[in-house]
Amino acid sequence: MTASGFAEGKLCVADLVACCSGLTALVDRGRATDVIYLDLYGAFGTVLCDILVFTMERHGFGRWTIGG
């Protein structure tokens, strides 16, 4: 899944629909699924991406989770 909500000209709604579609497919296959959906729009205007990724990794989020 991508973070298209943060790309210029893309809507967060489009990303949410893609996320829900992917989750539905996982549930249909009987896969255990956990979701954390954060709206970090304001954070990207005030925090450098590298610092945000570093902090998330330090708190246990892996590169796959962060989308990198």
N, CA, C and O of each residue as an XYZ file, in Angstrom:
272
protein
N       0.844     -1.171      0.000
C       0.000      0.000      0.000
C       0.892      1.237      0.000
O       2.010      1.215      0.514
N       0.397      2.269     -0.561
C       1.199      3.476     -0.662
C       0.594      4.599      0.151
O      -0.567      4.549      0.556
N       1.400      5.600      0.377
C       0.930      6.787      1.095
C       0.557      7.864      0.092
O       1.091      8.972      0.139
N      -0.362      7.544     -0.819
C      -0.706      8.495     -1.880
C      -1.390      9.736     -1.342
O      -1.438     10.755     -2.031
N      -1.913      9.679     -0.146
C      -2.549     10.850      0.444
C      -1.576     11.988      0.656
O      -1.990     13.135      0.822
N      -0.268     11.684      0.653
C       0.735     12.706      0.887
C       1.398     13.166     -0.405
O       2.306     13.996     -0.367
N       0.966     12.648     -1.533
C       1.517     13.050     -2.827
C       0.674     14.187     -3.384
O      -0.552     14.181     -3.273
N       1.333     15.140     -3.972
C       0.619     16.289     -4.523
C      -0.394     15.837     -5.564
O      -0.086     15.020     -6.432
N      -1.589     16.369     -5.470
C      -2.630     16.042     -6.432
C      -3.404     14.768     -6.110
O      -4.318     14.408     -6.852
N      -3.065     14.082     -5.032
C      -3.756     12.852     -4.638
C      -4.604     13.138     -3.401
O      -4.277     14.022     -2.609
N      -5.660     12.409     -3.244
C      -6.541     12.576     -2.104
C      -6.325     11.458     -1.092
O      -6.049     10.319     -1.468
N      -6.448     11.781      0.171
C      -6.362     10.762      1.218
C      -7.454      9.722      1.040
O      -7.278      8.560      1.406
N      -8.579     10.136      0.479
C      -9.693      9.205      0.269
C      -9.272      8.085     -0.683
O      -9.638      6.928     -0.475
N      -8.511      8.415     -1.720
C      -8.046      7.398     -2.669
C      -7.164      6.377     -1.958
O      -7.263      5.179     -2.226
N      -6.312      6.837     -1.063
C      -5.450      5.934     -0.306
C      -6.273      5.077      0.641
O      -5.997      3.887      0.797
N      -7.268      5.659      1.267
C      -8.129      4.915      2.189
C      -8.890      3.816      1.452
O      -9.021      2.705      1.966
N      -9.390      4.111      0.262
C     -10.103      3.109     -0.541
C      -9.159      1.965     -0.917
O      -9.535      0.796     -0.828
N      -7.926      2.301     -1.340
C      -6.947      1.268     -1.684
C      -6.606      0.416     -0.462
O      -6.472     -0.803     -0.570
N      -6.469      1.047      0.680
C      -6.169      0.333      1.923
C      -7.306     -0.626      2.274
O      -7.062     -1.790      2.591
N      -8.521     -0.149      2.218
C      -9.683     -0.992      2.539
C      -9.808     -2.158      1.581
O     -10.173     -3.260      1.989
N      -9.512     -1.933      0.325
C      -9.563     -3.002     -0.677
C      -8.543     -4.092     -0.355
O      -8.849     -5.283     -0.409
N      -7.331     -3.663     -0.021
C      -6.295     -4.629      0.335
C      -6.637     -5.397      1.596
O      -6.402     -6.602      1.677
N      -7.189     -4.706      2.578
C      -7.572     -5.359      3.829
C      -8.708     -6.350      3.616
O      -8.714     -7.434      4.199
N      -9.658     -5.976      2.785
C     -10.772     -6.875      2.478
C     -10.264     -8.158      1.837
O     -10.735     -9.248      2.159
N      -9.303     -8.026      0.932
C      -8.723     -9.212      0.280
C      -8.034    -10.109      1.305
O      -8.155    -11.332      1.230
N      -7.321     -9.529      2.251
C      -6.660    -10.322      3.293
C      -7.670    -11.047      4.170
O      -7.498    -12.228      4.472
N      -8.711    -10.354      4.576
C      -9.746    -10.955      5.417
C     -10.465    -12.072      4.658
O     -10.763    -13.121      5.230
N     -10.742    -11.848      3.379
C     -11.399    -12.871      2.561
C     -10.578    -14.152      2.483
O     -11.131    -15.245      2.360
N      -9.247    -14.013      2.557
C      -8.362    -15.185      2.519
C      -8.137    -15.767      3.912
O      -7.374    -16.721      4.064
N      -8.785    -15.210      4.921
C      -8.669    -15.725      6.271
C      -7.408    -15.292      6.994
O      -7.036    -15.898      7.999
N      -6.745    -14.257      6.507
C      -5.509    -13.769      7.124
C      -5.829    -12.864      8.309
O      -6.753    -12.053      8.250
N      -5.057    -13.007      9.383
C      -5.185    -12.104     10.530
C      -4.697    -10.730     10.100
O      -3.653    -10.615      9.458
N      -5.433     -9.702     10.443
C      -5.121     -8.360      9.955
C      -5.286     -7.330     11.063
O      -6.337     -7.249     11.699
N      -4.248     -6.554     11.285
C      -4.302     -5.419     12.211
C      -4.093     -4.149     11.407
O      -3.356     -4.143     10.421
N      -4.741     -3.079     11.828
C      -4.648     -1.821     11.097
C      -4.381     -0.674     12.057
O      -5.033     -0.540     13.093
N      -3.414      0.146     11.692
C      -3.204      1.436     12.355
C      -3.182      2.453     11.231
O      -2.254      2.463     10.422
N      -4.176      3.297     11.170
C      -4.272      4.282     10.094
C      -4.137      5.664     10.717
O      -5.012      6.109     11.459
N      -3.051      6.328     10.415
C      -2.762      7.634     11.000
C      -2.863      8.727      9.952
O      -2.421      8.549      8.817
N      -3.430      9.828     10.321
C      -3.440     11.000      9.453
C      -2.319     11.921      9.919
O      -2.492     12.700     10.857
N      -1.182     11.825      9.266
C      -0.004     12.595      9.655
C       0.228     13.786      8.737
O       1.352     14.273      8.618
N      -0.827     14.254      8.092
C      -0.693     15.341      7.129
C       0.038     16.545      7.725
O       0.960     17.079      7.108
N      -0.365     16.967      8.905
C       0.257     18.125      9.542
C       1.708     17.870      9.927
O       2.519     18.796      9.926
N       2.043     16.631     10.254
C       3.407     16.304     10.671
C       4.405     16.491      9.531
O       5.550     16.873      9.768
N       3.986     16.229      8.311
C       4.930     16.333      7.202
C       5.285     17.770      6.875
O       6.295     18.027      6.220
N       4.475     18.700      7.321
C       4.799     20.098      7.095
C       5.742     20.662      8.138
O       6.319     21.731      7.936
N       5.910     19.953      9.265
C       6.712     20.490     10.353
C       7.898     19.616     10.740
O       8.814     20.095     11.410
N       7.905     18.344     10.336
C       8.975     17.425     10.711
C       9.636     16.888      9.451
O       8.954     16.516      8.496
N      10.956     16.849      9.448
C      11.670     16.279      8.312
C      11.372     14.783      8.232
O      11.341     14.094      9.252
N      11.157     14.294      7.035
C      10.777     12.900      6.820
C      11.796     11.953      7.451
O      11.410     10.971      8.085
N      13.086     12.231      7.287
C      14.120     11.356      7.851
C      13.993     11.243      9.368
O      14.158     10.161      9.930
N      13.701     12.355     10.023
C      13.545     12.346     11.481
C      12.309     11.542     11.870
O      12.346     10.775     12.833
N      11.214     11.710     11.131
C       9.988     10.966     11.420
C      10.215      9.468     11.251
O       9.801      8.685     12.106
N      10.860      9.057     10.170
C      11.131      7.638      9.924
C      12.045      7.081     11.012
O      11.794      5.997     11.539
N      13.103      7.817     11.352
C      14.024      7.383     12.396
C      13.284      7.168     13.713
O      13.495      6.163     14.393
N      12.431      8.102     14.066
C      11.684      8.010     15.323
C      10.728      6.820     15.307
O      10.603      6.104     16.301
N      10.061      6.615     14.185
C       9.141      5.480     14.087
C       9.898      4.159     14.188
O       9.435      3.228     14.846
N      11.070      4.071     13.532
C      11.885      2.860     13.611
C      12.351      2.621     15.046
O      12.368      1.482     15.512
N      12.725      3.680     15.741
C      13.184      3.582     17.120
C      12.082      3.052     18.043
O      12.367      2.436     19.070
N      10.827      3.294     17.670
C       9.695      2.826     18.465
C       9.173      1.473     17.982
O       8.094      1.037     18.382
N       9.948      0.813     17.119
C       9.612     -0.551     16.739
C       8.892     -0.727     15.416
O       8.570     -1.856     15.046
N       8.629      0.349     14.693
C       8.000      0.207     13.386
C       9.070     -0.161     12.363
O      10.109      0.497     12.292
N       8.829     -1.198     11.576
C       9.783     -1.614     10.551
C       9.611     -0.823      9.273
O       8.623     -0.108      9.107
N      10.573     -0.950      8.363
C      10.532     -0.227      7.076
C       9.267     -0.565      6.296
O       8.688      0.308      5.650
N       8.827     -1.842      6.350
C       7.632     -2.226      5.609
C       6.411     -1.486      6.169
O       5.550     -1.038      5.412
N       6.344     -1.363      7.485
C       5.224     -0.687      8.129
C       5.196      0.788      7.765
O       4.133      1.362      7.527
N       6.368      1.389      7.724
C       6.468      2.823      7.445
C       6.227      3.100      5.964
O       5.859      4.216      5.596
N       6.426      2.115      5.127
C       6.192      2.302      3.697
C       7.458      2.582      2.938
O       7.392      3.037      1.797
N       8.613      2.330      3.522
C       9.904      2.608      2.890
C      10.474      1.451      2.299
O      11.562      1.522      1.727
